[in-house]
Amino acid sequence: MGLWTILEGFLLLANALAILNEGRFLAPRGWGFTDFSGGRTKSFKGQLIGLIYATQYLRVPLILLNSICIILKFVSG
């Protein structure tokens, strides 16, 4: 396993976190941003919710990174 494979894995993980819908998936399970907007953001669950929302704000760079990855896969085989 090389560095490229690890980077692709992180890109896929970021894509998975970016498509999670708060209303349909996160809020009914108690993972909504409003549940952890107070002082409980220091917990692991609060940090994970922050990571989910950070990846949702970075959708445009994710689209660009996905495009670059697809182009490199076409070129390199």
Long-range contacts (C-beta under 8 A, 24 or more apart in sequence): 8-69, 11-62, 11-65, 11-66, 11-69, 14-55, 14-58, 14-62, 15-62, 15-66, 17-51, 17-52, 17-55, 17-56, 18-55, 18-56, 18-58, 18-59, 18-62, 20-52, 20-56, 26-52
